[in-house]
Amino acid sequence: MQHTSDIRKLVRPGVRDLSAYNAKEIPCRVKLDANESPYSAFSNQLSAFSNKKIFKTLNRYPDPEAKGLKSALSKNLKIRPENILVGNGSDELIYYLITTFGGPILYPVPTFSMYGIIAKALGEKDIAIPLDGEFDIDMERTMSAVKRERPKLIFLSSPNNPTGNCFSTERILKIIEITSLVSRHPSLVVVDEAYQPFSSEKGFLPLLGDYTNLVIMRTLSKIGFAGLRVGFLIADPIIINEVNKVRLPFNLNSYSQSIAAAALRNRKETALNIKLIVSERERLFNELEKIKGIIPYPSEANFILLRVKNADKIYKGLLKKGVLVRNMKGIADGCLRVTVGTKKENDIFLKTVRKVLG
Ligand SMILES: *Cc1c(COP(=O)(O)O)cnc(C)c1O
């Protein structure tokens, strides 16, 4: 007799050993677990869409090239449309990069988990190098891994999720230079700037013209549009053309293209919300520093990593009172990550965490 568990024998080993990404919805009053913006920007202008063309042309496929959206981003960031590839979130772009270039994939840890998950799903080797004591790139170990393993792709989330800091620009540049395409160990260096809008640093866009092996990722997810699923790859047109070969033809639906383009053309509200979040981040950090039993790490992003004595207990205690944060167990043991919310949400979090700590 056939058994359903026999199915698993057909599954590729790299996939069989994975478990599904745990993005289950946990009911709560205050949601501070996923680094979303607490503000649904753009809600006022959205009504303008109700009689727009997209509703009358739903029988047609979306623009496969996302021209309108690319043009809006192009004006926004002052880069040419040929330098841009649009993805269904930057998650999809990570998938495409690894599909296009293959492994090994190298990244520092702790970091965003999708680099490793997608590498494994695609059967590619992934190499995780622990960050140093300051949460910066460990140059010695990274350099020797680069020379030994010759990774095709190096993923650097800066600001880094979940530690919140930017990696040192000098160290990133050194990695880009040592892996230049004419070196003995050429590699693409992907700087994932999902949180750059919250950072005091300029980011790597101004350096794009100087290094062919530099790839930058941006996303709308953390600045108010997680529901749209829109991410951007910014790189030399030669790289864009190669990655574009593996892109599914209609990867971004008509609504997302249209609303994202409009959002990029009306930056005012989004920019204001980012300012509010940054100032709340500073206030939240200062308040957390005063609480005995919590060590908050400085952040350039829209979240703060906290070291606590009994992370599991505090996580559960918060949730019991309706406050959801991220338990970093398995990624950064003994730590919780809290997303910066509205002032009201942050106050509820602070009050609740003080209570839970006793
Ligand atoms: C959230 C996050 C992403 C995912 O972005 P999407 O555009 O929503 O897929 C990418 N990189 C990092 C570092 C993130 O934290």
The ligand as an SDF file (V2000), in Angstrom:
LIG
                    3D

 15 15  0  0  0  0  0  0  0  0999 V2000
   11.9100   42.4580    5.5360 C   0  0  0  0  0  0  0  0  0  0  0  0
   13.1850   42.2450    4.8280 C   0  0  0  0  0  0  0  0  0  0  0  0
   13.2110   41.9290    3.4740 C   0  0  0  0  0  0  0  0  0  0  0  0
   11.9740   41.4740    2.7500 C   0  0  0  0  0  0  0  0  0  0  0  0
   11.4150   42.4270    2.0350 O   0  0  0  0  0  0  0  0  0  0  0  0
   10.1530   42.1580    1.1100 P   0  0  0  0  0  0  0  0  0  0  0  0
   10.3330   43.2180    0.1180 O   0  0  0  0  0  0  0  0  0  0  0  0
    8.9620   42.3140    1.9800 O   0  0  0  0  0  0  0  0  0  0  0  0
   10.2510   40.7770    0.5350 O   0  0  0  0  0  0  0  0  0  0  0  0
   14.4390   41.8690    2.8250 C   0  0  0  0  0  0  0  0  0  0  0  0
   15.5720   42.0380    3.4940 N   0  0  0  0  0  0  0  0  0  0  0  0
   15.5870   42.3100    4.8090 C   0  0  0  0  0  0  0  0  0  0  0  0
   16.8830   42.4970    5.5090 C   0  0  0  0  0  0  0  0  0  0  0  0
   14.3930   42.4030    5.5200 C   0  0  0  0  0  0  0  0  0  0  0  0
   14.4050   42.6090    6.8320 O   0  0  0  0  0  0  0  0  0  0  0  0
  1  2  1  0
  2  3  1  0
  2 14  2  0
  3  4  1  0
  3 10  2  0
  4  5  1  0
  5  6  1  0
  6  7  2  0
  6  8  1  0
  6  9  1  0
 10 11  1  0
 11 12  2  0
 12 13  1  0
 12 14  1  0
 14 15  1  0
M  END
$$$$
